[in-house]
Amino acid sequence: MEEFSCKTKLICGSGAIARLADFRAQKLFLVADPYFVKNGTAKRVAEASGCAQVEVFDKIQPDPTVELAAEGTAKLREFDPDLVAALGGGSTLDCAKAMAYFAKGSYTLVAIPTTSGSGSEVTDFAILTHNKVKHPLVDPWLRPDAAILDSDLLSELPKGLIAETGFDVLTHALEAYVAKGAGAVTDLLAREAFSSAYAALPASYAGNREVRLKVHLAATMAGMAFTQAGLGICHAMAHSLGGAFHVPHGRLNAILLPAVVSCNAHVAGKKYAEIARGAGMGGSADTIALRNLKNGLIRLRRELNLPETLAQAGVDPRAVWRSVNSIVDAALADPCCKSNPMEPEGFLVRRILEEVTGRV
């Protein structure tokens, strides 16, 4: 038996933020990346809402902490709005979702992503950091009521951010496709998300703004897929390593994903081959399609100028192996491991670490 649900209303296209007025709210609590406060985008969003009262919380930082979420929760409770909107990338959306969750008010929560990667606008996930460890919160109440995918917000994306968040999309889609909780509907979403992102990322990275809404939609589809199907060991390890060494999440996914494909191939090879063919990588035999998938990810990673090893990302491999026990333990304790197609064990994490630190 399969069950699929998505309560999040999607509003897509140029100028979509104008639809904030449809919620007919009086008090807006806007959680915004400081960049968008400085460049005036937060003001435009506030004006578009039509709200008489607006409070902006702009203390968001990458990898938001539990303490920051607690501070924002207190502000949210004090202001007591009827509309909460989150404007920014995955860190902003995750923090706003956690704040609304802990505040336990009767708010309408609207996510306005400005990067194409996390899929947080449609997921039951929020990632908070505490004591250098990333903790995924997972609860259906974290899923936003609406997501506004406005292509106008994507015109000035830095190339590095396009690359890193783009690989996050690919990782979400690929992990969801082979996850233990995958089904017919999530497979359709994951397959389309992977194919669209894989095809459009080089053009977006090269400066073609016309394809950016396509990648934006792919991020949302991948989010819809993985929040139902689950993720896997790539995300578990990215959370573990990201908390320990402060490397951006998408960059870590780019480093880890080809190695993860090799390690999971024993049990997920057939589905990896299917998604590779769907993305136009070919391969009449599953073994050839699987090889093409890994090589295709490596070629795309190079084309997007992303690091291939942890050392290239600024992480000393010796520091990794000095902390290997805590890294392995944190990865195995991560909820994402539960849906990995191959039963996650310490040897599997260590095998992946060997490949991404250059010991193989």
RAZIKA-V290317 format. One record per residue. N is the residue number from 1. RES is the residue in one small letter. OMEGA is omega in whole degrees, 0 to 359 (NA if undefined). D_CENTER is the distance of its C-alpha to the mean C-alpha in whole Angstrom. Layout:
# RAZIKA-V290317
n/res/omega/d_center
N/RES/OMEGA/D_CENTER
N/RES/OMEGA/D_CENTER
This chain:
# RAZIKA-V290317
n/res/omega/d_center
1/m/181/27
2/e/177/24
3/e/179/22
4/f/177/20
5/s/174/19
6/c/183/17
7/k/187/19
8/t/175/16
9/k/181/19
10/l/177/17
11/i/191/19
12/c/172/18
13/g/179/20
14/s/178/22
15/g/185/23
16/a/181/21
17/i/177/21
18/a/181/25
19/r/174/24
20/l/180/24
21/a/181/27
22/d/183/27
23/f/174/26
24/r/181/30
25/a/178/29
26/q/183/31
27/k/181/29
28/l/169/25
29/f/186/23
30/l/175/21
31/v/190/18
32/a/169/18
33/d/181/16
34/p/179/20
35/y/183/20
36/f/171/20
37/v/182/23
38/k/185/25
39/n/174/24
40/g/181/25
41/t/179/22
42/a/178/22
43/k/178/26
44/r/179/25
45/v/179/23
46/a/179/25
47/e/180/28
48/a/182/26
49/s/182/26
50/g/183/30
51/c/179/30
52/a/181/33
53/q/182/31
54/v/170/28
55/e/182/27
56/v/173/24
57/f/189/22
58/d/181/21
59/k/185/20
60/i/176/17
61/q/175/16
62/p/181/13
63/d/184/12
64/p/184/14
65/t/175/17
66/v/181/19
67/e/178/22
68/l/178/20
69/a/179/19
70/a/178/22
71/e/179/24
72/g/178/22
73/t/179/22
74/a/178/26
75/k/181/26
76/l/179/25
77/r/182/27
78/e/182/30
79/f/176/29
80/d/181/29
81/p/169/27
82/d/178/27
83/l/173/24
84/v/178/21
85/a/179/18
86/a/183/15
87/l/179/15
88/g/179/13
89/g/185/9
90/g/180/6
91/s/179/9
92/t/181/12
93/l/180/10
94/d/181/10
95/c/180/13
96/a/179/15
97/k/179/14
98/a/180/15
99/m/180/18
100/a/180/19
101/y/183/19
102/f/179/21
103/a/175/23
104/k/176/24
105/g/180/26
106/s/183/26
107/y/163/24
108/t/183/22
109/l/181/18
110/v/178/17
111/a/178/14
112/i/183/14
113/p/179/11
114/t/172/12
115/t/184/10
116/s/183/8
117/g/193/5
118/s/186/2
119/g/185/5
120/s/181/6
121/e/181/9
122/v/187/10
123/t/176/9
124/d/186/12
125/f/166/9
126/a/183/10
127/i/175/10
128/l/182/13
129/t/176/15
130/h/181/19
131/n/176/21
132/k/176/19
133/v/178/17
134/k/182/14
135/h/176/14
136/p/169/12
137/l/181/14
138/v/180/14
139/d/179/16
140/p/180/17
141/w/178/18
142/l/184/14
143/r/180/14
144/p/177/15
145/d/181/18
146/a/175/17
147/a/178/15
148/i/181/16
149/l/185/15
150/d/183/18
151/s/179/18
152/d/182/20
153/l/187/18
154/l/190/16
155/s/186/20
156/e/181/20
157/l/175/16
158/p/183/17
159/k/181/17
160/g/180/15
161/l/176/12
162/i/182/13
163/a/185/13
164/e/180/10
165/t/177/7
166/g/178/9
167/f/174/9
168/d/177/6
169/v/181/6
170/l/181/10
171/t/177/9
172/h/184/7
173/a/184/10
174/l/179/12
175/e/178/12
176/a/183/12
177/y/182/15
178/v/184/17
179/a/181/16
180/k/182/19
181/g/183/18
182/a/177/18
183/g/185/20
184/a/183/22
185/v/180/19
186/t/178/16
187/d/178/18
188/l/181/18
189/l/182/15
190/a/181/13
191/r/180/16
192/e/179/16
193/a/181/13
194/f/182/13
195/s/182/17
196/s/182/16
197/a/181/13
198/y/182/16
199/a/190/18
200/a/185/17
201/l/179/15
202/p/180/19
203/a/178/20
204/s/179/18
205/y/181/18
206/a/176/22
207/g/180/22
208/n/183/22
209/r/183/21
210/e/184/22
211/v/189/19
212/r/175/16
213/l/178/16
214/k/178/16
215/v/178/13
216/h/179/11
217/l/177/13
218/a/178/11
219/a/180/8
220/t/178/9
221/m/178/11
222/a/177/9
223/g/177/7
224/m/180/11
225/a/188/12
226/f/178/10
227/t/176/11
228/q/187/14
229/a/186/14
230/g/178/13
231/l/183/11
232/g/189/13
233/i/177/14
234/c/179/12
235/h/178/9
236/a/179/13
237/m/177/14
238/a/177/11
239/h/181/11
240/s/181/15
241/l/180/16
242/g/178/13
243/g/184/16
244/a/189/19
245/f/174/18
246/h/173/16
247/v/180/14
248/p/188/11
249/h/181/8
250/g/178/8
251/r/177/12
252/l/177/12
253/n/179/10
254/a/179/12
255/i/189/15
256/l/194/15
257/l/179/14
258/p/179/18
259/a/179/19
260/v/178/17
261/v/179/18
262/s/184/22
263/c/180/22
264/n/188/21
265/a/182/23
266/h/181/26
267/v/185/25
268/a/185/22
269/g/182/24
270/k/181/25
271/k/174/22
272/y/180/20
273/a/179/23
274/e/184/23
275/i/176/19
276/a/179/21
277/r/179/24
278/g/179/22
279/a/176/20
280/g/181/24
281/m/176/24
282/g/180/27
283/g/182/29
284/s/176/32
285/a/181/31
286/d/181/28
287/t/179/29
288/i/178/29
289/a/178/26
290/l/177/24
291/r/179/25
292/n/179/24
293/l/181/21
294/k/180/21
295/n/178/23
296/g/177/21
297/l/179/17
298/i/179/20
299/r/180/21
300/l/178/18
301/r/178/17
302/r/180/21
303/e/180/21
304/l/177/18
305/n/176/19
306/l/182/17
307/p/180/18
308/e/180/20
309/t/176/20
310/l/178/20
311/a/178/23
312/q/177/22
313/a/176/19
314/g/180/22
315/v/179/22
316/d/180/25
317/p/179/25
318/r/178/28
319/a/177/26
320/v/184/24
321/w/173/27
322/r/182/28
323/s/190/26
324/v/182/25
325/n/179/26
326/s/178/24
327/i/180/21
328/v/181/22
329/d/180/22
330/a/179/19
331/a/182/17
332/l/179/19
333/a/182/19
334/d/180/16
335/p/181/15
336/c/181/13
337/c/186/16
338/k/183/18
339/s/176/16
340/n/185/17
341/p/177/19
342/m/181/22
343/e/184/23
344/p/176/21
345/e/184/24
346/g/182/25
347/f/181/26
348/l/177/23
349/v/180/21
350/r/178/24
351/r/178/24
352/i/179/21
353/l/178/21
354/e/181/25
355/e/185/23
356/v/173/21
357/t/175/24
358/g/181/26
359/r/177/28
360/v/NA/29
